[in-house]
Amino acid sequence: MVILCHWNSLGKTILALHNSVFQRFSMGVKMLILRLWNYVKGYVIIIVEGYFLEKFINICTHRQLRLWNVKWQKNSRVTMRICLNDFKMLRPVAKRTHCRVHIIKKRGLPFFLDKYKARKAFVIGAGFCIVVFFVISSFVWDISVSGNNKISTQVIMEKLCDNGVKVGALKYSINPHTVVSNMMLEINDLSRISVSLRGTKIIVIVNERIRPPDLIDRNEPCDLVAAKEGVVYSIVAKQGLEKVKIGDTITKGQLLVAGTIENVRDKNALPFMVHSMGIVKARTWYEADSKVEQKLVKEIRTGRKKDNYSLVLFTKKFKLFHSEIPYNNSEHVEVKKKLCIGNNLALPFEFITDQYYEYNLEYNDIDIETANKIASEKALDLARKQLPKNAEILKTDVSILEEENGARTAKAIIECVEDIGATQKIGGNK
Amino acid sequence: MAQKLKNATDSKQGQKEKKNKRDASKQKLREKLTEMLELPKEIVLNMPKLMMLGNGDLIIENYKGIIEYGQDVVRVNTTSGIIKVKGMEIYIKEITEESIMIYGNIMSLEFLG
C-alpha cells in the first residue's frame, strides 16, 4: 500500500512536470504566433486620454477588442496597441467614455505594403528578380565527372550529352535513373555510375570495371613464348618441354616451353599435345640517356603581369577590355571563377582571368660535376619509367660518355629480372 | 395597521433572509459537489484563477473588469473580491475578455473584500 501510494505521488509529479513544461512551451509558441499574426494583420499604437480609462478598457474587452501592452503614461494617459480591424470599432467606445484617441505609430504588413504601393517599379523589379532566379536555377549549369582513370572525361561527357545531360538543359527533364541505365549500356567499361542532381550541379561518379584477362582453356594445347628479349635467368616448366637453358640469349617470340611433345620411340606417331605452363624469368635491360648540359636556362619572372578579364554568360564568352600582351616571353595562367551560391547552386556566370607573367631567360654556367649529376638523374628517371610493374631490379648503372666533339651524354642502364613467358596457342597466333 | 405593516416588513425581511440563507446553502452545496466530483472550480464556481511567475508575470483568468489603472497600481474586480496589485512599472501586457496579464515588478498582491 505504501509503495502504491509512493508510486501514485511520483506519477502525479511527473504528470505535473510534464504539464507545466508543455504549458510553458505552448505559451511561448502561442506568443510567437500571435506576434507574427499581429504583424501580418497590422496594428496601431494609440494614446488614449480621458478620465474613465478603466471604463474604456473594460468596454473594449467586452466588445472583444483585443488590447495589449497597455501602459500608463503621465497625465492620465494610456498607450496601448490594438489590431487594425479592432481600431475601426473604437470610435463609439471613445465617444461613450469621452476619451480622445490618437495614433502614435502604425506597424505591420498592411502599412508596409502601403508604403511600397508608391514604388511600383521597385516591387516589380524585386518580383522579376525572384522569378529570374527561379528560372535560372531550374537549369543545369555545371557537370562534374569524377572517379574515371581510363575512360576520358570527354567520352563520358559526350555520352551524357546524348542522354540529354548537358550545360543549359532543363533540370526537370533529366531523370537520373534512366540516364544511369542508358550510360551503363552505352559505356562497357563501367562497373557503376551515379548521376545526382544537386542544386544546379550534376555530379557524376564513375567506377571503372577491371576487365578479366583473356583466358585460354586449359585443355587447349599451347606453347610458352618469349614476350621480350633477354637472357634466361631461371626456367621452371610445370607442363611441356623446356626448349631453352639458363644463360641462353633469347629473342622476342622465341619458343620457351613447347606444348608439342613428340613420341621418341615412334617418330611417325601423332605428337602428344599439352597446355604448357611454367615460369620463365629472364634478365632484361632498360636504357635511357640524356645530354649533359653545362648551360642551364632558367625562367625568372620579372614581377610584371598583365591580366585579361572575360566573362562567361550562359555559354557565351565575352572579352572585357582585352589588349595585346606587351611581353616577349610570358607564362599564361587561366583562373576560372564560377558564381556559386553555397556548394550546389552553380549559376551560369563565370569570370575568367587570363594572367600573363613576364619572364626573362637567364643562362647559367654550372660546373661539370653538378651537370653530370643532373643529367644522370634525368637518365635514370627515364629508364625507370620503362620498367614493367613486376620487374625486380638487379643492378643500376650510370655512365657518362664523351664524344669526339666534346658533347657528353649520361647513359643509364637498369638490369632486372622479370617473367617473360606468354601463352600462345599452337597453330595460330595467340 | 401599524402592527400589520410591521409584520409584513418582518415577513419580507424574513423572506430575504431565507433567500440569502438558501443562496448560501446552494453555494455550499455546489462547492461540495464540485469538490466531490473534482471538477475545476474556476469553471463551475466562476472563481478567478491566478497564475504568477516569480514576481513579474501575473495572469488572472475569469476576472470581471478592471476598476483602477494607475501608475503603480492595478485593481481588478473578481468574484472573490477585488485584487489589488502594486508594483514598480507594471503594465497590462495583454487583456482579453477572460484573462488579463500584468507584467512588471510586482511588489504586493491584496484581496480586498
Boltz contact constraints between the chains, C-beta under 6 A:
constraints:
  - contact:
      token1: [A, 54]
      token2: [B, 66]
      max_distance: 6.0
  - contact:
      token1: [A, 54]
      token2: [B, 69]
      max_distance: 6.0
  - contact:
      token1: [A, 57]
      token2: [B, 66]
      max_distance: 6.0
  - contact:
      token1: [A, 58]
      token2: [B, 65]
      max_distance: 6.0
  - contact:
      token1: [A, 61]
      token2: [B, 95]
      max_distance: 6.0
  - contact:
      token1: [A, 61]
      token2: [B, 97]
      max_distance: 6.0
  - contact:
      token1: [A, 66]
      token2: [B, 96]
      max_distance: 6.0
  - contact:
      token1: [A, 67]
      token2: [B, 95]
      max_distance: 6.0
  - contact:
      token1: [A, 68]
      token2: [B, 94]
      max_distance: 6.0
  - contact:
      token1: [A, 70]
      token2: [B, 92]
      max_distance: 6.0
  - contact:
      token1: [A, 71]
      token2: [B, 91]
      max_distance: 6.0
  - contact:
      token1: [A, 72]
      token2: [B, 71]
      max_distance: 6.0
